[in-house]
Amino acid sequence: MKRQQLDRDELYRYARHIALPDIGLEGQQRLKSGRVLCVGAGGLGSPLALYLAAAGVGTIGMVDDDVVDESNLQRQLLHGTR
């Protein structure tokens, strides 16, 4: 897998990750090049996708065949009422 370079804004955004010895610049580049498929976008899948995106994962796919109901919105962070 070819590692993607980080631009200036990304270097600033992920500076705390990059400063960690176990992650570093190489690890953050690998995260940006990474691809994750999340099966389920409910109570666990929604925050998982949010945290993966915040960590810098480059591509996140979501699969869920459920219908979002208004009663689910308190735990499904990716959905809204509109």
Contacts in CASP RR format, 6 or more apart in sequence:
PFRMAT RR
TARGET T0000
AUTHOR 0000-0000-0000
METHOD contacts of the structure
MODEL  1
MKRQQLDRDELYRYARHIALPDIGLEGQQRLKSGRVLCVGAGGLGSPLAL
YLAAAGVGTIGMVDDDVVDESNLQRQLLHGTR
1 30 0 8 1.000
1 33 0 8 1.000
1 34 0 8 1.000
2 33 0 8 1.000
3 26 0 8 1.000
3 29 0 8 1.000
3 30 0 8 1.000
3 32 0 8 1.000
3 33 0 8 1.000
4 29 0 8 1.000
4 32 0 8 1.000
4 33 0 8 1.000
4 58 0 8 1.000
5 29 0 8 1.000
6 14 0 8 1.000
6 25 0 8 1.000
6 28 0 8 1.000
6 29 0 8 1.000
6 32 0 8 1.000
10 28 0 8 1.000
10 32 0 8 1.000
11 18 0 8 1.000
14 28 0 8 1.000
14 56 0 8 1.000
17 23 0 8 1.000
17 24 0 8 1.000
17 27 0 8 1.000
17 28 0 8 1.000
17 31 0 8 1.000
17 55 0 8 1.000
18 24 0 8 1.000
18 25 0 8 1.000
18 28 0 8 1.000
28 56 0 8 1.000
31 55 0 8 1.000
31 56 0 8 1.000
31 57 0 8 1.000
31 58 0 8 1.000
32 56 0 8 1.000
32 57 0 8 1.000
32 58 0 8 1.000
33 58 0 8 1.000
34 57 0 8 1.000
34 58 0 8 1.000
34 59 0 8 1.000
35 57 0 8 1.000
35 58 0 8 1.000
35 59 0 8 1.000
35 60 0 8 1.000
35 61 0 8 1.000
36 52 0 8 1.000
36 57 0 8 1.000
36 59 0 8 1.000
36 60 0 8 1.000
36 61 0 8 1.000
37 61 0 8 1.000
37 62 0 8 1.000
37 63 0 8 1.000
38 45 0 8 1.000
38 48 0 8 1.000
38 49 0 8 1.000
38 52 0 8 1.000
38 60 0 8 1.000
38 61 0 8 1.000
38 62 0 8 1.000
38 63 0 8 1.000
39 63 0 8 1.000
39 64 0 8 1.000
40 62 0 8 1.000
40 63 0 8 1.000
40 64 0 8 1.000
40 66 0 8 1.000
41 49 0 8 1.000
41 62 0 8 1.000
41 63 0 8 1.000
41 64 0 8 1.000
41 66 0 8 1.000
41 76 0 8 1.000
41 78 0 8 1.000
41 79 0 8 1.000
42 64 0 8 1.000
42 66 0 8 1.000
42 72 0 8 1.000
42 75 0 8 1.000
42 76 0 8 1.000
43 72 0 8 1.000
43 75 0 8 1.000
43 76 0 8 1.000
45 62 0 8 1.000
46 75 0 8 1.000
46 76 0 8 1.000
46 77 0 8 1.000
46 78 0 8 1.000
46 79 0 8 1.000
47 77 0 8 1.000
49 60 0 8 1.000
49 61 0 8 1.000
49 62 0 8 1.000
49 78 0 8 1.000
50 77 0 8 1.000
50 78 0 8 1.000
52 60 0 8 1.000
53 60 0 8 1.000
62 78 0 8 1.000
68 76 0 8 1.000
68 79 0 8 1.000
68 80 0 8 1.000
70 81 0 8 1.000
72 79 0 8 1.000
73 79 0 8 1.000
73 80 0 8 1.000
73 81 0 8 1.000
END
